[in-house]
Amino acid sequence: MAETLDDVDSDKVMLSPQAVGQIPFNITKEKLQTLDGVTPISASTDEPSACEYVGINEWPGIYLMIYEGRVVRADVSTDMAEKVSLYAADSLLPSIHYLRTLKPSINQLRERFPELTIQPHAYFGLGVYLIYSDPESEFALVIEYAEGKVLGLRAGMLPNVLWVEGCS
């Protein structure tokens, strides 16, 4: 089992295509509220919604997308990105530190990480989405990257994790 280029650091929150920390994707919102060490903070109004975001008190800057009552995605703010370790079983992923420090070109990323799908960014002309997805899985991890900068980071279930506008 391969790890990321980060040494797995117990002070960091682990983000994989299947989970963020101890929160697996596809659990119900009700189950989320019973997990030890996780205090959800709802930013939504009392009105029911098919899609909403919930913060986590212990991890400021990580937001969970709840879609039709299930946790389907985690979005990581750029400020929180350095406090996250990326992980995928049997695959090597670029660490946030690697991307920010070495600022690899798209060709270097293709060469070093052939398991990543690289797609053009919807808003940043020179930006791309670095997508890791096991073809036999319903989960993916997405890094938004442009000119040596990590613009966004998310993981979760397909197709929700690929939605550029989140719940919008």
PAVEX-595068 format. One line per 10 residues: for each residue x, y, z of N, C-alpha, C. Coordinates in steps of 0.1 Angstrom, whole numbers, plus 5000, padded with zeros to 4 digits. Each point is the difference from the previous one (the first is absolute). Layout:
BEGIN
X,Y,Z,X,Y,Z,X,Y,Z  ...
This chain:
BEGIN
5008,4988,5000,4992,5012,5000,5009,5012,5000  4998,5009,4990,5009,5012,4999,4994,5011,5008  5008,5009,5004,4996,5012,5007,5002,5012,4991  4996,5012,5005,5002,5012,4992,5015,5004,5002  5003,5011,4993,5014,5005,5002,5001,5007,5014  4989,5002,5006,5001,5005,5014,5003,4988,5009  5009,5002,5010,5000,4989,5010,4987,5001,5007  4993,4989,5003,4988,5001,5006,5002,5006,5014  4993,5011,5003,5003,5008,5012,4987,5000,5008  5001,4995,5013,4988,4999,5008,4994,5014,5003
5007,5011,4998,4994,5013,5002,4992,5005,4988  5001,4992,4989,4993,5004,4988,4987,4992,4999  4990,5005,4993,4988,4993,4997,5002,4992,4987  4997,4988,5000,5002,4991,4988,4988,5002,4991  5003,5003,4987,4990,5001,4990,5002,4990,4989  4990,4991,4998,5001,4990,4990,4987,5001,4991  5000,4993,4989,4988,5000,4993,4987,4995,5007  5003,4991,5011,4989,4994,5007,4996,5007,5013  5009,5009,5005,4997,5005,5014,5009,5013,5002  4995,5007,5010,5008,5011,5006,5001,4997,5015
5013,4999,5004,5002,4996,5014,4992,4987,5003  4992,4999,5011,4993,4988,5003,4985,5001,4994  4998,5009,4991,4986,5001,4994,5000,4994,4986  4994,4988,4999,4999,4994,4987,4989,5007,4991  5002,5001,4987,4990,5006,4992,4989,4990,4998  4988,5005,4998,4988,4992,4998,4993,4997,5014  5005,5005,5011,4992,4998,5012,4989,5010,5001  4990,4998,5008,4989,5009,5002,5004,5012,5008  4993,5011,4999,5002,5011,5008,4998,4997,5015  4990,4991,5003,4998,4996,5013,5011,4992,5006
5006,4991,4992,5012,4993,5005,5012,5009,5002  5002,5010,4992,5010,5010,5001,5000,5006,5014  4988,5003,5005,4998,5007,5013,5004,4991,5012  5001,4987,4997,5003,4990,5011,5015,4996,5001  5008,5005,4990,5014,4996,5000,5008,5007,5011  5009,4992,5007,5008,5006,5010,5011,5009,4994  5003,5011,5006,5010,5009,4996,4996,5009,4988  4988,5000,4997,4995,5008,4988,4988,5008,5005  5001,5013,4999,4988,5009,5004,4996,5008,4987  4989,4995,4994,4995,5007,4988,4995,5014,5004
5002,5010,4991,4995,5013,5001,4992,5003,4988  4987,5001,5001,4991,5003,4989,5000,5014,4996  5002,5004,4988,4999,5013,4995,4987,5003,4994  4992,4990,4999,4987,5001,4993,4989,5005,5008  4990,5005,4994,4988,5004,5007,4992,4988,5004  4988,5003,5006,4992,4988,5005,4992,4994,4988  5000,5007,4989,4992,4995,4989,5007,4988,4994  4993,4989,4997,5006,4988,4994,5006,5003,4986  5011,4994,4997,5007,5002,4987,5005,4987,4996  5000,4998,4987,5006,4987,4994,5015,5000,5001
5006,5012,5001,5014,5001,5000,5004,5012,5010  5009,4997,5009,5005,5010,5010,5014,4997,5004  5007,5010,5006,5013,4998,5005,5000,5001,5015  5009,4991,5006,5001,5000,5015,5015,5001,5003  5004,5009,5009,5013,5001,5005,5003,4990,5011  5013,4998,5003,5004,4991,5011,5008,5009,5010  4995,5001,5012,5006,5008,5010,5015,4997,5002  5004,4987,5000,5014,4996,5002,5009,5003,4988  4994,5002,4989,5008,5002,4987,4995,5013,4993  5003,5012,5005,4995,5012,4993,5006,5000,4986
4992,5003,4990,5005,5000,4986,4996,4987,4993  4994,4990,5006,4995,4989,4994,4985,5000,5000  4994,4999,4989,4985,5000,4999,4995,4988,4993  4989,4994,5006,4994,4988,4995,4988,5003,4992  4999,4995,4988,4988,5001,4992,4990,4989,5004  4988,5004,5004,4990,4990,5003,4990,5001,4989  4998,4989,4993,4991,5000,4988,4990,4989,5003  4987,5004,4999,4989,4990,5003,5003,4992,5013  5005,5007,5010,5001,4994,5013,5013,4992,5003  5009,5000,4990,5012,4992,5001,5013,5009,4998
5010,4997,5008,5013,5007,4998,5006,4995,4987  5001,5008,4990,5005,4995,4987,5013,5007,4995  5005,5010,5008,5012,5007,4995,5006,5008,5012  5013,5002,4999,5007,5010,5009,5007,5010,4992  4998,5012,5003,5008,5011,4993,5010,5006,5011  5012,5002,4995,5011,5005,5009,5003,5014,4996  5000,5010,5009,5004,5013,4996,5015,5001,4997  5005,5010,4993,5014,5001,4997,5008,5002,5013  4995,5006,5010,5007,5002,5012,5002,4987,5008  4990,4991,4999,5001,4987,5007,5008,4990,4992
5002,5002,4987,5007,4990,4992,5013,4995,5005  5008,5008,5006,5013,4995,5006,4998,4991,5012  4988,5000,5005,4997,4992,5012,4994,4987,4996  5000,4997,4988,4993,4988,4994,5011,4991,4994  4999,4987,5002,5008,4990,4993,4991,4992,4991  5005,5000,4987,4992,4993,4990,5004,4985,5000  4990,4991,4998,5003,4986,5001,4991,4992,4990  5006,4991,4993,4992,4991,4992,5007,4986,5000  4993,4990,5003,5006,4987,5001,5006,4996,4987  5012,4995,5000,5007,4995,4988,5003,5010,4990
5000,5013,5003,5004,5010,4991,5007,5011,5007  5009,5006,4992,5008,5012,5005,4993,5012,4996  4997,5009,5009,4994,5013,4996,5009,5011,5004  4999,5011,4992,5009,5012,5004,4996,5006,5013  5009,5004,5009,4996,5006,5012,4998,5015,4997  4993,5007,5009,4998,5014,4998,5014,5007,5001  5008,4996,5009,5013,5005,5002,5008,4999,4987  5000,4989,4994,5007,4997,4987,4995,5010,4989  4987,5002,4999,4994,5008,4990,5004,5015,5003  4999,5004,5012,5003,5014,5003,5015,5003,5000
5008,4991,5004,5015,5003,5000,5006,4998,4987  4998,4989,4993,5007,4997,4988,4993,5006,4988  4987,5003,5001,4992,5006,4989,5002,4992,4987  4997,4987,5000,5003,4992,4988,4991,5005,4988  5005,4998,4988,4992,5003,4988,4990,4988,4998  4991,5003,4991,4990,4989,4997,5006,4988,4995  5010,5002,4991,5008,4989,4994,5007,4992,5011  5006,5007,5010,5007,4993,5011,4990,4992,5008  4988,5006,5003,4990,4993,5007,4995,4987,4993  4998,5001,4986,4996,4989,4992,5010,4989,5001
5013,5003,5000,5011,4991,5000,5001,4993,5013  4999,5008,5011,5002,4994,5013,4988,4993,5006  4988,5005,4996,4988,4994,5006,4990,4996,4988  5004,4989,4993,4992,4996,4989,4986,4996,5003  4997,4997,5013,4986,4996,5004,4991,5012,5001  5005,5012,4999,4991,5012,5001,4995,5003,4986  4987,5004,5000,4994,5005,4988,5001,5015,5001  5005,5007,4990,5002,5014,5000,4990,5007,4990  4991,5009,5005,4990,5006,4992,5002,5015,5001  4997,5008,4990,5000,5015,5001,4991,5005,5011
5004,5011,5006,4992,5006,5011,4989,5008,4994  4989,5000,5006,4988,5007,4995,5002,5016,5000  5008,5005,5009,5001,5015,5001,5014,5005,4998  5010,4993,5003,5014,5005,4999,5006,4994,4987  5003,5008,4991,5005,4996,4987,5012,4991,5000  5009,5003,5009,5012,4991,5001,4999,4989,5011  4988,5000,5006,4998,4991,5011,4994,4986,4995  5002,4990,5009,4995,4987,4997,4993,4994,5012  4993,4989,4998,4995,4991,5010,5009,4988,5000  5006,4996,5011,5007,4988,5001,4991,4990,5007
4996,4990,4993,4989,4991,5005,5006,4986,5002  4998,4995,5012,5003,4986,5003,4987,4993,5002  4998,4989,4992,4988,4992,5002,5003,4986,4996  4997,4991,5009,5002,4986,4997,4988,4996,4991  5003,4995,4988,4989,4997,4990,4989,4990,5006  5004,4992,5010,4990,4991,5006,4993,5005,5012  5002,5013,5002,4994,5007,5012,4991,5011,4997  4992,5004,5009,4991,5011,4998,5005,5013,5007  5013,5000,5003,5006,5011,5007,5011,5006,4992  5003,5013,5003,5012,5007,4994,5005,5011,5009
5012,5004,4996,5007,5011,5007,5004,5010,4989  4997,5013,5003,5002,5011,4990,5009,5011,5006  5011,5003,4993,5008,5011,5004,4999,5010,4988  4996,5013,5004,5000,5011,4990,5014,5006,5001  5007,5001,4989,5014,5004,4999,5002,5010,4989  5008,5011,5002,5003,5009,4990,5013,5007,5003  5010,5000,4991,5012,5007,5002,5007,4999,5013  5001,4988,5005,5006,4997,5013,4992,5003,5012  4987,5003,4998,4991,5003,5011,4989,4989,5001  4997,4996,5012,4988,4991,5003,4988,5010,5002
4991,4999,4991,4988,5009,5000,4989,4994,5008  4999,4987,5001,4990,4993,5007,5003,4985,5001  4993,4994,5009,5002,4986,5003,4987,4994,5005  4997,4988,4994,4987,4994,5005,5001,4985,4997  4992,4993,5007,4999,4985,4998,4986,4996,5003  4996,4988,4994,4987,4995,5003,4994,4992,4989  4987,4999,5000,4993,4991,4991,4998,5006,4986  5001,4991,4990,4996,5004,4987,4985,5000,4998  4994,5010,4994,5006,5011,4992,5002,5012,5009  4995,5000,5012,5000,5013,5008,5013,5006,5002
5011,4992,5001,5013,5006,5002,5005,5007,4987  4994,4998,4989,5004,5006,4988,4992,5013,4997  4990,5003,5008,4992,5012,4998,5009,5012,5003  5002,5008,4990,5008,5012,5001,4994,5010,5010  4987,5002,4999,4993,5010,5008,4995,4995,5014  5004,4988,5004,4995,4995,5013,4985,4998,4999  4993,5005,5010,4985,4998,5001,4993,5009,4990  5007,5010,4994,4993,5010,4992,4994,4993,4987
